[in-house]
Amino acid sequence: MSAKILILSGASGAGKSTLARHLLSQARTSWVHLEADRSAPEIVNPPGAAAFDQSDYLDALLNSLLVWPHSGYNSIIDGILPYPEDDLFRRCAATLRAHNARFVNVYAPPETVKHRIEKRGWGDPGWSLRQLEDINTTEPPDYSVDTSTALDANTGVKSLLAWMNERSPDA
């Protein structure tokens, strides 16, 4: 597989989707943006029915998203890592690392994240602020991007774009 995989990880409201759109607008190579939240199916467990196993569900979601890079598409995967960071998180990260994925720690100051969640009109600012404190603490990032600064001048974004635009060694 010669396609590149970029994992955007960060709290809700940190700017993952905004960063993905910016990267896509600046890339000189072809990429697809896969939002894990929008790719996840709605699960319904009627009373008395066996509940879906969270581990099996994550495996299915992860495998469905990996179809794109396995088919040759450079892929930005937005928000796939489970929260909180636990065994499931580590297993998901290890699976992605086995596919040579690069990880981006996407962050913004707490007041920025809170403002973004409130402006959206959905989501829980308190939940996002808790995520901001302890997300991305166990998986070392390949890149870090503070989305509260201008993305055009951001050093992390420039490094990401340089990697995104380099030719794959097996291409």
N, CA and C of each residue as an Amber inpcrd file, in Angstrom:
protein
   513
   0.8560000  -1.1810000   0.0000000   0.0000000   0.0000000   0.0000000
   0.8940000   1.2330000   0.0000000   0.7450000   2.0960000  -0.9950000
   1.5670000   3.2940000  -1.0800000   0.8240000   4.5410000  -0.6210000
  -0.4450000   4.4200000  -0.3080000  -1.2100000   5.5810000   0.1310000
  -0.7800000   5.9940000   1.5380000  -0.8270000   7.2830000   1.7820000
  -0.4810000   7.8240000   3.0960000  -1.7420000   7.9490000   3.9420000
  -1.5490000   7.8220000   5.2540000  -2.6550000   7.9600000   6.2000000
  -2.2540000   8.9880000   7.2390000  -3.1160000   9.9770000   7.4380000
  -2.9010000  11.0260000   8.4190000  -4.0580000  10.9700000   9.4120000
  -3.7470000  10.8060000  10.6870000  -4.7630000  10.7180000  11.7360000
  -4.7960000  12.0450000  12.4860000  -5.9480000  12.7030000  12.4920000
  -6.1190000  13.9390000  13.2560000  -6.7880000  13.5750000  14.5750000
  -6.1050000  13.8440000  15.6620000  -6.6160000  13.4990000  16.9780000
  -6.6420000  14.7360000  17.8550000  -7.7460000  14.9180000  18.5520000
  -7.8660000  16.0660000  19.4470000  -9.2500000  16.1270000  20.0280000
  -9.4310000  17.0040000  20.9650000 -10.7170000  17.1820000  21.6290000
 -11.7650000  17.6910000  20.6430000 -13.0200000  17.4590000  20.9710000
 -14.1050000  18.0610000  20.1970000 -13.9240000  19.5740000  20.2500000
 -13.9660000  20.2190000  19.0940000 -13.7920000  21.6640000  19.0400000
 -12.3420000  22.1110000  18.9210000 -11.4070000  21.1590000  18.8660000
  -9.9870000  21.5310000  18.7530000  -9.6420000  22.0450000  17.3630000
 -10.4560000  21.6850000  16.3510000 -10.2080000  22.1730000  14.9960000
  -9.7680000  21.1040000  14.0150000 -10.0840000  19.8470000  14.2980000
  -9.6680000  18.7520000  13.4160000 -10.2410000  18.9020000  12.0090000
 -11.5340000  19.1130000  11.8950000 -12.1630000  19.2190000  10.5690000
 -11.7280000  20.4830000   9.8450000 -11.5650000  21.5590000  10.5800000
 -11.0730000  22.8040000   9.9770000  -9.6600000  22.6050000   9.4460000
  -8.8200000  21.9360000  10.2300000  -7.4600000  21.6540000   9.7860000
  -7.4860000  20.7620000   8.5470000  -8.3310000  19.7320000   8.5480000
  -8.4120000  18.8380000   7.3850000  -8.7860000  19.6110000   6.1310000
  -9.7890000  20.4840000   6.2240000 -10.2010000  21.2690000   5.0470000
  -9.0660000  22.1830000   4.5730000  -8.3450000  22.7680000   5.5180000
  -7.2220000  23.6340000   5.1470000  -6.1320000  22.8250000   4.4380000
  -5.7860000  21.6680000   4.9990000  -4.7570000  20.8240000   4.3820000
  -5.1650000  20.4170000   2.9740000  -6.4290000  20.0300000   2.8100000
  -6.9100000  19.6290000   1.4840000  -6.8220000  20.7810000   0.4870000
  -7.0960000  21.9980000   0.9560000  -7.0660000  23.1550000   0.0470000
  -5.6400000  23.5210000  -0.3580000  -4.6540000  23.0980000   0.4260000
  -3.2610000  23.4520000   0.1540000  -2.4350000  22.3040000  -0.4190000
  -2.9600000  21.0940000  -0.3790000  -2.1890000  19.9250000  -0.8370000
  -1.9990000  19.9620000  -2.3500000  -0.8330000  19.4730000  -2.7730000
  -0.5430000  19.3740000  -4.2080000  -0.6950000  17.9290000  -4.6950000
  -1.1340000  17.0630000  -3.8070000  -1.4210000  15.6740000  -4.1510000
  -2.8730000  15.3990000  -3.7640000  -3.4250000  14.3070000  -4.2520000
  -4.8390000  13.9860000  -3.9950000  -5.0190000  13.2950000  -2.6450000
  -6.0250000  13.7410000  -1.9170000  -6.3450000  13.2120000  -0.5900000
  -7.8540000  13.1120000  -0.4320000  -8.2960000  12.1860000   0.4200000
  -9.7040000  12.1340000   0.8320000  -9.7580000  12.4300000   2.3300000
 -10.8290000  13.0810000   2.7440000 -11.0520000  13.4220000   4.1530000
 -12.1600000  12.5220000   4.6740000 -11.8180000  11.7040000   5.6550000
 -12.7750000  10.7650000   6.2400000 -13.0570000  11.1870000   7.6770000
 -14.2730000  11.6080000   7.9400000 -14.6400000  11.9990000   9.2970000
 -15.2200000  10.7830000   9.9980000 -14.5040000  10.2840000  10.9920000
 -14.9290000   9.0620000  11.6830000 -16.3230000   9.2230000  12.2790000
 -16.6300000  10.3940000  12.8470000 -17.9550000  10.5990000  13.4360000
 -19.0630000  10.4410000  12.4010000 -18.8200000  10.9130000  11.2030000
 -19.8460000  10.8240000  10.1530000 -19.8510000   9.4700000   9.4640000
 -18.7500000   8.7220000   9.6080000 -18.6680000   7.3860000   9.0110000
 -19.2450000   6.3220000   9.9360000 -19.4140000   6.6660000  11.2070000
 -19.8930000   5.6990000  12.1900000 -21.3960000   5.4910000  12.0300000
 -21.8240000   4.2380000  11.9270000 -23.2540000   3.9820000  11.8080000
 -23.9560000   4.1930000  13.1500000 -25.2390000   4.5010000  13.0820000
 -26.0310000   4.6020000  14.3020000 -26.3590000   3.1870000  14.7520000
 -26.0970000   2.9020000  15.9970000 -26.3570000   1.5680000  16.5340000
 -27.5900000   1.6210000  17.4200000 -28.4940000   0.6850000  17.1840000
 -29.7140000   0.5930000  17.9760000 -29.7250000  -0.7660000  18.6620000
 -29.8280000  -0.7570000  19.9650000 -29.9460000  -1.9880000  20.7490000
 -31.3240000  -2.0180000  21.3950000 -32.2810000  -2.7150000  20.7430000
 -33.6210000  -2.7970000  21.3380000 -33.5650000  -3.5140000  22.6870000
 -34.5330000  -3.2450000  23.5530000 -34.5690000  -3.9340000  24.8520000
 -34.5230000  -5.4490000  24.6490000 -33.6610000  -6.1000000  25.3980000
 -33.5550000  -7.5520000  25.3210000 -32.5770000  -8.0450000  24.2740000
 -32.1600000  -7.1710000  23.3620000 -31.2000000  -7.5830000  22.3260000
 -29.7890000  -7.5040000  22.8990000 -28.9210000  -8.3360000  22.3790000
 -27.5210000  -8.3080000  22.8120000 -26.8880000  -6.9910000  22.3770000
 -26.1570000  -6.3810000  23.2710000 -25.4930000  -5.1090000  22.9660000
 -24.2990000  -5.3670000  22.0490000 -24.0180000  -4.4050000  21.1920000
 -22.8380000  -4.4900000  20.3410000 -21.5960000  -4.3880000  21.2140000
 -20.6040000  -5.1770000  20.8870000 -19.3290000  -5.1150000  21.5800000
 -18.5700000  -3.8990000  21.0740000 -18.1490000  -3.0230000  21.9780000
 -17.4780000  -1.7830000  21.5930000 -16.1950000  -2.0750000  20.8150000
 -15.4900000  -3.1110000  21.2040000 -14.2490000  -3.4710000  20.5250000
 -14.5220000  -3.9230000  19.0910000 -15.5370000  -4.7670000  18.9050000
 -15.8950000  -5.2280000  17.5590000 -16.3790000  -4.0630000  16.6970000
 -17.1520000  -3.1610000  17.3070000 -17.6610000  -1.9900000  16.5970000
 -16.4940000  -1.1290000  16.1010000 -15.5000000  -0.8720000  16.9770000
 -14.3490000  -0.0690000  16.5800000 -13.5790000  -0.7490000  15.4580000
 -13.3900000  -2.0620000  15.5650000 -12.6880000  -2.7950000  14.5010000
 -13.4010000  -2.6240000  13.1610000 -14.7240000  -2.7450000  13.1760000
 -15.4890000  -2.6110000  11.9320000 -15.3690000  -1.1960000  11.3710000
 -15.4780000  -0.1870000  12.2280000 -15.3630000   1.2040000  11.7870000
 -13.9630000   1.4740000  11.2410000 -12.9600000   1.0220000  11.9660000
 -11.5790000   1.2310000  11.5370000 -11.3180000   0.5500000  10.1960000
 -11.7680000  -0.6900000  10.0620000 -11.5770000  -1.4080000   8.7920000
 -12.3050000  -0.7290000   7.6480000 -13.4900000  -0.1640000   7.9200000
 -14.2250000   0.5210000   6.8510000 -13.4930000   1.7840000   6.4030000
 -12.8450000   2.4810000   7.3290000 -12.0940000   3.6770000   6.9610000
 -10.7830000   3.3280000   6.2670000 -10.1690000   2.2160000   6.6510000
  -8.9020000   1.8090000   6.0380000  -9.0690000   1.2920000   4.6120000
 -10.3050000   1.0520000   4.1870000 -10.5490000   0.6420000   2.7960000
  -9.9950000   1.6960000   1.8370000 -10.1270000   2.9660000   2.1910000
  -9.6750000   4.0430000   1.3080000  -8.1710000   3.9990000   1.0650000
  -7.3370000   4.0260000   2.1190000  -5.9030000   3.9370000   1.8350000
  -5.5080000   2.5940000   1.2230000  -6.1930000   1.5250000   1.5900000
  -5.8890000   0.2200000   0.9840000  -6.2180000   0.2140000  -0.5040000
  -7.1180000   1.0940000  -0.9110000  -7.4840000   1.2140000  -2.3280000
  -6.6050000   2.2400000  -3.0490000  -5.6160000   2.7740000  -2.3500000
  -4.6660000   3.6860000  -2.9860000  -4.9220000   5.1620000  -2.7620000
  -5.9050000   5.5020000  -1.9240000  -6.2270000   6.9100000  -1.6800000
  -5.4880000   7.4230000  -0.4460000  -4.7100000   8.4980000  -0.6170000
  -4.1540000   9.1740000   0.5530000  -5.3340000   9.6340000   1.3970000
  -5.2720000   9.3880000   2.7030000  -6.4510000   9.6050000   3.5440000
  -6.1380000  10.3830000   4.8090000  -6.9610000  11.4020000   5.0480000
  -6.9550000  12.1080000   6.3260000  -8.1220000  11.5340000   7.1140000
  -7.8170000  10.8690000   8.2190000  -8.8730000  10.2940000   9.0640000
  -9.0060000  11.1920000  10.2840000 -10.1730000  11.7370000  10.4160000
 -10.4820000  12.7620000  11.4060000 -11.2330000  12.1270000  12.5840000
 -10.5570000  12.0050000  13.7120000 -11.2440000  11.6370000  14.9490000
 -11.5460000  10.1690000  15.1630000 -10.7220000   9.2400000  14.7360000
 -11.0130000   7.8130000  14.8930000 -10.6210000   7.2650000  16.2580000
  -9.6510000   7.8600000  16.9320000  -9.1510000   7.2780000  18.1770000
 -10.2030000   7.3710000  19.2820000 -10.5170000   6.2390000  19.9170000
 -11.5440000   6.2520000  20.9770000 -11.0790000   7.0480000  22.1890000
 -12.0360000   7.5970000  22.8930000 -11.7670000   8.3650000  24.1000000
 -12.6430000   7.8020000  25.2040000 -12.1730000   7.6650000  26.4170000
 -10.8540000   8.0500000  26.9080000  -9.7720000   7.0760000  26.4530000
  -8.5330000   7.4970000  26.6610000  -7.4030000   6.6650000  26.2530000
  -7.3090000   5.4680000  27.1960000  -7.5090000   4.2840000  26.6280000
  -7.4560000   3.0520000  27.4020000  -6.9480000   1.9460000  26.4820000
  -7.2160000   0.7010000  26.8250000  -6.7310000  -0.4140000  25.9990000
  -7.2800000  -0.3470000  24.5740000  -8.5480000   0.0450000  24.4360000
  -9.1590000   0.1550000  23.1070000  -8.4490000   1.2330000  22.2840000
  -8.1580000   2.3500000  22.9170000  -7.4200000   3.4370000  22.2680000
  -6.0590000   2.9300000  21.7890000  -5.3300000   2.2690000  22.6950000
  -3.9880000   1.7920000  22.3530000  -4.0320000   0.7630000  21.2290000
  -5.0470000  -0.1050000  21.2310000  -5.1640000  -1.0970000  20.1660000
  -5.4490000  -0.4300000  18.8260000  -6.3240000   0.5680000  18.8290000
  -6.6460000   1.3010000  17.6050000  -5.3940000   2.0270000  17.0940000
  -4.6770000   2.7020000  17.9800000  -3.4630000   3.4250000  17.5890000
  -2.4240000   2.4600000  17.0280000  -2.2760000   1.2940000  17.6540000
  -1.2950000   0.3080000  17.1730000  -1.6740000  -0.2010000  15.7830000
  -2.9600000  -0.4130000  15.5480000  -3.4230000  -0.8570000  14.2270000
  -3.0790000   0.1900000  13.1790000  -3.3390000   1.4480000  13.4910000
  -3.0450000   2.5220000  12.5500000  -1.5420000   2.6830000  12.3330000
  -0.7570000   2.5620000  13.3850000   0.7030000   2.6460000  13.2500000
   1.2220000   1.5090000  12.3650000   0.5880000   0.3300000  12.4660000
   0.9980000  -0.8090000  11.6330000   0.7790000  -0.5180000  10.1490000
  -0.0960000   0.4440000   9.8540000  -0.3610000   0.8700000   8.4740000
   0.4290000   2.1330000   8.1320000   1.4340000   2.4370000   8.9370000
   2.3080000   3.5990000   8.7290000   1.5830000   4.9360000   8.7910000
   0.5200000   4.9900000   9.5700000  -0.1970000   6.2550000   9.7300000
   0.6630000   7.2500000  10.4920000   0.4780000   8.5140000  10.1700000
   1.1040000   9.6060000  10.9090000   0.0250000  10.2490000  11.7740000
   0.3970000  10.6020000  12.9930000  -0.5490000  11.1620000  13.9500000
  -0.3090000  12.6550000  14.1450000  -1.4190000  13.4020000  14.2050000
  -1.3550000  14.8440000  14.4410000  -2.1230000  15.1560000  15.7130000
  -1.4550000  15.7780000  16.6600000  -2.1160000  16.2790000  17.8580000
  -2.6920000  17.6460000  17.4990000  -4.0080000  17.7230000  17.4120000
  -4.7000000  18.9700000  17.0730000  -5.2090000  19.5710000  18.3830000
  -4.8270000  20.8030000  18.6450000  -5.2240000  21.4090000  19.9120000
  -5.4700000  22.9050000  19.7370000  -6.1150000  23.4610000  20.7510000
  -6.3610000  24.9000000  20.8540000  -6.5060000  25.1930000  22.3470000
  -6.3100000  26.4260000  22.7550000  -6.4680000  26.7700000  24.1720000
  -7.9050000  26.5020000  24.6420000  -8.0780000  26.2210000  25.9380000
  -9.4100000  25.8970000  26.4690000 -10.4830000  26.9320000  26.1240000
 -10.1540000  28.2270000  26.2250000 -11.1780000  29.2440000  25.9330000
 -11.6060000  29.2040000  24.4650000 -10.6840000  28.8550000  23.5770000
 -11.0120000  28.7360000  22.1490000 -11.9180000  27.5430000  21.9070000
 -11.5820000  26.4020000  22.5140000 -12.4000000  25.1870000  22.3590000
 -13.8040000  25.4300000  22.9070000 -13.8900000  26.0240000  24.0830000
 -15.2030000  26.3100000  24.7020000 -16.0340000  27.2130000  23.7840000
 -15.4190000  28.2590000  23.2670000 -16.1140000  29.1930000  22.3710000
 -16.6120000  28.4660000  21.1140000 -15.7710000  27.6110000  20.5330000
 -16.1580000  26.8820000  19.3140000 -17.3560000  25.9690000  19.5600000
 -17.3390000  25.2590000  20.6830000 -18.4510000  24.3450000  20.9930000
 -19.7280000  25.1440000  21.2190000 -19.6430000  26.2420000  21.9420000
 -20.8230000  27.0800000  22.1880000 -21.3410000  27.6750000  20.8820000
 -20.4490000  28.1000000  20.0020000 -20.8420000  28.6980000  18.7190000
 -21.5300000  27.6670000  17.8270000 -21.0600000  26.4160000  17.8770000
 -21.6730000  25.3370000  17.0890000 -23.1440000  25.1400000  17.4330000
 -23.4420000  25.2700000  18.7250000 -24.8120000  25.0370000  19.1600000
 -25.1030000  23.5730000  19.4900000 -24.1200000  22.7370000  19.4440000
 -24.2760000  21.3470000  19.8590000 -22.9600000  20.8800000  20.4650000
 -23.0440000  19.8810000  21.3000000 -21.8580000  19.3950000  22.0020000
 -21.8170000  19.9580000  23.4080000 -20.9750000  19.3730000  24.2240000
 -20.8530000  19.7490000  25.6250000 -19.4800000  20.3700000  25.8560000
 -19.4230000  21.6800000  26.1090000 -18.1290000  22.3280000  26.3340000
 -17.3400000  21.6740000  27.4730000 -18.0270000  21.2450000  28.5280000
 -17.3430000  20.5980000  29.6490000 -16.6510000  19.3090000  29.2260000
 -17.3350000  18.5220000  28.3940000 -16.7630000  17.2740000  27.8770000
 -15.5310000  17.5800000  27.0300000 -15.6430000  18.5780000  26.1780000
 -14.5120000  18.9470000  25.3200000 -13.3220000  19.4170000  26.1410000
 -13.5740000  20.1760000  27.1910000 -12.4850000  20.6620000  28.0320000
 -11.8230000  19.5060000  28.7930000 -12.6260000  18.5050000  29.2050000
 -12.0330000  17.3140000  29.8380000 -11.1660000  16.5640000  28.8290000
 -11.6610000  16.4210000  27.6000000 -10.8770000  15.7600000  26.5600000
  -9.5590000  16.5100000  26.3280000  -9.6440000  17.8190000  26.2880000
  -8.4690000  18.6450000  26.0180000  -7.3550000  18.3890000  27.0370000
  -7.7470000  18.0910000  28.2860000  -6.7660000  17.8630000  29.3410000
  -6.0040000  16.5530000  29.1740000  -6.6660000  15.5140000  28.6500000
  -5.9890000  14.2150000  28.6890000  -6.0180000  13.4180000  27.3870000
  -6.4610000  14.0320000  26.3020000  -6.3970000  13.3190000  25.0330000
  -4.9790000  13.4980000  24.4690000  -4.5350000  12.5440000  23.7050000
  -3.2080000  12.5880000  23.0760000  -2.0690000  12.5710000  24.0890000
  -2.2520000  11.8410000  25.1740000  -1.1810000  11.7760000  26.1670000
  -0.3660000  10.4940000  26.0570000  -0.9180000   9.4530000  25.4250000
  -0.1780000   8.1910000  25.3600000   0.3890000   7.8850000  23.9780000
  -0.1740000   8.4500000  22.9330000   0.3120000   8.1960000  21.5740000
   1.1670000   9.3760000  21.1350000   2.4740000   9.1610000  20.9720000
   3.3230000  10.2930000  20.5850000   2.9650000  10.7890000  19.1860000
   2.7040000  12.0860000  19.0560000   2.3340000  12.6130000  17.7380000
   3.5560000  12.7810000  16.8380000   3.3030000  12.6610000  15.5510000
   4.3350000  12.9670000  14.5650000   4.3550000  14.4730000  14.2880000
   3.2030000  15.1000000  14.4610000   3.0520000  16.5360000  14.2400000
   2.1050000  17.0850000  15.3030000   2.2070000  18.3650000  15.5910000
   1.2790000  19.0600000  16.4800000   0.8850000  20.3640000  15.8210000
  -0.4100000  20.6690000  15.9180000  -0.9120000  21.9000000  15.3080000
  -1.8490000  22.5990000  16.2800000  -1.5440000  23.8540000  16.5980000
  -2.4070000  24.7120000  17.3920000  -3.3020000  25.4590000  16.4010000
  -4.5790000  25.1130000  16.3940000  -5.4960000  25.7000000  15.4090000
  -6.0010000  27.0850000  15.8040000  -5.5100000  27.6040000  16.9290000
  -5.9240000  28.9670000  17.2890000  -5.0550000  30.0060000  16.6000000
  -4.0180000  29.5560000  15.9010000  -3.1570000  30.4690000  15.1550000
  -3.5170000  30.3690000  13.6690000  -3.0800000  31.3390000  12.8990000
  -3.3630000  31.3330000  11.4630000  -2.7410000  30.0900000  10.8330000
  -3.5520000  29.2750000  10.1840000  -3.0660000  28.0090000   9.6400000
  -2.0710000  28.2150000   8.5020000  -2.2060000  29.3020000   7.7400000
  -1.2740000  29.5640000   6.6370000   0.1590000  29.7720000   7.1130000
   0.3190000  30.3150000   8.3100000   1.6550000  30.6200000   8.8180000
   2.1170000  29.6140000   9.8770000   1.3230000  28.5970000  10.1440000
   1.5850000  27.6440000  11.2110000   2.7090000  26.6740000  10.8230000
   3.7390000  26.5850000  11.6500000   4.8810000  25.7100000  11.3710000
   4.4620000  24.2470000  11.2790000   3.5750000  23.8000000  12.1780000
   3.0950000  22.4200000  12.1370000   2.3790000  22.1140000  10.8340000
   1.5780000  23.0500000  10.3550000   0.8510000  22.8660000   9.0950000
   1.8370000  22.7930000   7.9320000   2.8440000  23.6410000   7.9500000
   3.8470000  23.6120000   6.8710000   4.5700000  22.2710000   6.8380000
   4.9080000  21.7240000   7.9990000   5.5530000  20.4070000   8.0610000
   4.6310000  19.3160000   7.5390000   3.3740000  19.3880000   7.9310000
   2.3840000  18.4140000   7.4500000   2.2620000  18.4470000   5.9360000
   2.1380000  19.6460000   5.3930000   1.9890000  19.7780000   3.9400000
   3.2330000  19.2830000   3.1990000   4.3890000  19.5090000   3.7640000
   5.6160000  19.0010000   3.1320000   5.5630000  17.4750000   3.0630000
   5.1550000  16.8360000   4.1550000   5.0310000  15.3730000   4.1450000
   3.9310000  14.9100000   3.1950000   2.7870000  15.5790000   3.2310000
   1.6690000  15.1920000   2.3710000   2.0370000  15.2640000   0.8970000
   2.8500000  16.2570000   0.5420000   3.1620000  16.4860000  -0.8550000
   4.3900000  15.7350000  -1.3530000   5.1270000  15.0630000  -0.4400000
   6.2600000  14.2840000  -0.9350000   5.7620000  13.0220000  -1.5880000
   6.5130000  12.6020000  -2.5360000   6.1810000  11.3840000  -3.2700000
   6.4700000  10.1770000  -2.3930000   5.5560000   9.2080000  -2.3600000
   5.7590000   7.9860000  -1.5930000   6.9110000   7.2120000  -2.1940000
   7.7580000   6.6030000  -1.3660000   8.9200000   5.8780000  -1.8760000
   8.5490000   4.7070000  -2.7830000   7.3820000   4.1090000  -2.5780000
   6.9950000   2.9670000  -3.4110000   5.9890000   3.3490000  -4.4950000
   5.8520000   4.6720000  -4.7360000   4.8980000   5.1130000  -5.7640000
   5.5310000   5.0690000  -7.1370000
